[in-house]
Amino acid sequence: PANSDALVAFTEKVATALGPTVDWYITLNEPNVYSAKGYLQGEWPPGLKGETKRQAEVMANLLRVHGRMAAALRRLDTTDADGDGHATRISVAHHARIFQPASSSTLDTAVAGLTDDFINESIPRALVTGRLRLLVPGTIEIDEQVPGLAGSIDFLGLNYYSRDMVRADLSNPALSNQYLRSGRPTNDMGWDLYPDGMYLLLMRFSTYGVPLVITENGLADAAGDKRPTFLTRHLEAVRRATEDGATVTGYNHWALIDNFEWAEGYEPRFGLFRVDFENGQARSPTAAVSTFQKIVENLPR
């Protein structure tokens, strides 16, 4: 909680410095992923494992401070830089996955549902309604109305990459083992490539009544041979969702160039353009660049 004031102060500086030229803001990136990696799986700082209660409290603190950050942006950035009638458009970049029960058993189904609600639904629900509910029977019970949280977003940012199968394991702090079905296509990090999940999540989140912006979607693909099909199939899923009533106002591919990826460093290759990190960061296009260009050229105007 002590970091909240610093985040708000940082936001005030950003709004003051960039307000005349910037209207679109993401306050937080993937609070559910950060809290899980840092407090449940121990892969990121502070490197704790199995701290489910602390994980939930970190998520709660991040959502509480998001409301304060959004308020600071709206108070200090009053310039409509792009002339669309809005000085600020604010959201969180929300990481969502497809969680499917490994079997039709009651326990697998129940645990998959709990996982889905905790990871996928709790954050957008809180951002729209202001009610923060993080519930895991016997372990976590946070249920509060957070001041300033309701209506704190102008759109919902969606980061979508993959799905997991969920098999109940009550000895695991996460209550489950999550895995990939054998024989599935994957990216270089072993994530399931499941374009239909994009459609399913866009249709689900469209019920919250705010526009949707895909803030991240891509894959680690060092060879570059999977990305053209990945792009085509995921953007086809976006098209189907918009035809079926979802309001999707933007798509951002992750990423334009290869990046430094969290704990994995420079090894995963997410870029449309490959970066040679050992020779002056020279950039070269992957096969997906022309694919993306053709898709954009054929968008309705």
PEQUIWO-V758289 format. One record per residue. N is the residue number from 1. RES is the residue in one letter. PSI is psi in whole degrees, 0 to 359 (* if undefined). NEAR is the number of other ideal C-beta (glycine too) atoms within 10 Angstrom. Layout:
# PEQUIWO-V758289
n={N/N}
res={RES/RES}
psi={PSI/PSI}
near={NEAR/NEAR}
This chain:
# PEQUIWO-V758289
n={1/2/3/4/5/6/7/8/9/10/11/12/13/14/15/16/17/18/19/20/21/22/23/24/25/26/27/28/29/30/31/32/33/34/35/36/37/38/39/40/41/42/43/44/45/46/47/48/49/50/51/52/53/54/55/56/57/58/59/60/61/62/63/64/65/66/67/68/69/70/71/72/73/74/75/76/77/78/79/80/81/82/83/84/85/86/87/88/89/90/91/92/93/94/95/96/97/98/99/100/101/102/103/104/105/106/107/108/109/110/111/112/113/114/115/116/117/118/119/120/121/122/123/124/125/126/127/128/129/130/131/132/133/134/135/136/137/138/139/140/141/142/143/144/145/146/147/148/149/150/151/152/153/154/155/156/157/158/159/160/161/162/163/164/165/166/167/168/169/170/171/172/173/174/175/176/177/178/179/180/181/182/183/184/185/186/187/188/189/190/191/192/193/194/195/196/197/198/199/200/201/202/203/204/205/206/207/208/209/210/211/212/213/214/215/216/217/218/219/220/221/222/223/224/225/226/227/228/229/230/231/232/233/234/235/236/237/238/239/240/241/242/243/244/245/246/247/248/249/250/251/252/253/254/255/256/257/258/259/260/261/262/263/264/265/266/267/268/269/270/271/272/273/274/275/276/277/278/279/280/281/282/283/284/285/286/287/288/289/290/291/292/293/294/295/296/297/298/299/300/301}
res={P/A/N/S/D/A/L/V/A/F/T/E/K/V/A/T/A/L/G/P/T/V/D/W/Y/I/T/L/N/E/P/N/V/Y/S/A/K/G/Y/L/Q/G/E/W/P/P/G/L/K/G/E/T/K/R/Q/A/E/V/M/A/N/L/L/R/V/H/G/R/M/A/A/A/L/R/R/L/D/T/T/D/A/D/G/D/G/H/A/T/R/I/S/V/A/H/H/A/R/I/F/Q/P/A/S/S/S/T/L/D/T/A/V/A/G/L/T/D/D/F/I/N/E/S/I/P/R/A/L/V/T/G/R/L/R/L/L/V/P/G/T/I/E/I/D/E/Q/V/P/G/L/A/G/S/I/D/F/L/G/L/N/Y/Y/S/R/D/M/V/R/A/D/L/S/N/P/A/L/S/N/Q/Y/L/R/S/G/R/P/T/N/D/M/G/W/D/L/Y/P/D/G/M/Y/L/L/L/M/R/F/S/T/Y/G/V/P/L/V/I/T/E/N/G/L/A/D/A/A/G/D/K/R/P/T/F/L/T/R/H/L/E/A/V/R/R/A/T/E/D/G/A/T/V/T/G/Y/N/H/W/A/L/I/D/N/F/E/W/A/E/G/Y/E/P/R/F/G/L/F/R/V/D/F/E/N/G/Q/A/R/S/P/T/A/A/V/S/T/F/Q/K/I/V/E/N/L/P/R}
psi={331/338/347/315/323/321/321/319/319/316/319/321/318/313/320/318/322/353/320/341/350/135/333/127/138/117/317/143/117/60/330/323/314/314/322/315/327/331/346/314/342/19/337/162/141/12/31/150/139/13/70/321/318/323/313/321/325/314/317/316/321/320/323/316/334/316/320/322/317/318/321/319/315/329/323/334/99/11/124/91/325/5/24/8/4/121/331/142/119/143/180/144/106/119/122/145/162/125/118/134/142/337/179/8/151/320/314/318/317/316/321/321/319/316/315/315/317/313/315/319/329/322/305/325/315/320/328/317/339/354/119/113/113/105/124/113/128/355/307/132/92/121/103/154/118/121/134/0/322/130/19/356/148/344/168/121/129/122/115/133/321/182/162/145/142/118/125/137/93/351/347/136/331/359/6/164/129/136/174/134/140/146/358/147/142/166/185/344/7/18/138/132/107/81/328/335/328/312/312/317/321/318/321/311/344/342/349/351/17/152/155/137/124/106/337/139/124/191/152/119/85/323/333/5/345/338/319/314/320/310/312/315/324/322/333/322/323/317/316/320/318/323/332/11/354/138/99/116/2/153/125/118/136/108/171/314/160/148/175/114/94/236/346/350/219/358/310/137/98/356/143/327/130/141/129/95/345/351/69/18/38/144/142/144/143/172/337/345/310/327/313/319/315/321/314/320/332/7/144/140/*}
near={10/6/11/15/11/10/18/14/11/13/23/15/11/18/22/12/12/15/18/10/10/18/20/16/20/14/25/18/15/21/22/21/18/19/22/22/18/20/24/20/16/15/13/16/10/10/11/14/11/14/17/18/16/15/25/23/17/21/25/21/17/22/24/18/21/27/22/20/25/24/17/21/24/16/12/18/24/11/15/12/16/13/7/9/6/13/18/21/19/23/26/27/20/27/22/25/23/20/22/17/21/19/13/7/12/10/15/19/16/15/25/24/14/19/21/19/16/24/20/20/16/22/25/23/15/27/26/19/15/18/14/22/15/21/14/19/9/7/11/16/12/17/9/14/11/19/11/14/23/15/13/24/23/18/18/25/25/24/20/26/24/18/22/22/20/26/18/21/15/9/6/14/17/20/22/23/15/18/12/14/11/5/5/14/12/14/21/16/15/10/18/19/19/21/19/13/21/26/18/16/23/25/16/16/22/19/10/16/9/18/17/26/21/24/23/20/21/22/24/22/22/15/10/17/11/19/25/19/14/20/23/16/14/25/21/14/22/20/14/16/22/15/8/11/10/19/14/19/12/12/20/16/20/19/16/14/13/23/15/10/16/13/8/12/10/12/12/19/22/23/25/23/15/16/18/11/12/8/7/8/10/11/14/11/14/21/14/25/18/11/18/18/12/12/17/10/7/8/9/3/3}
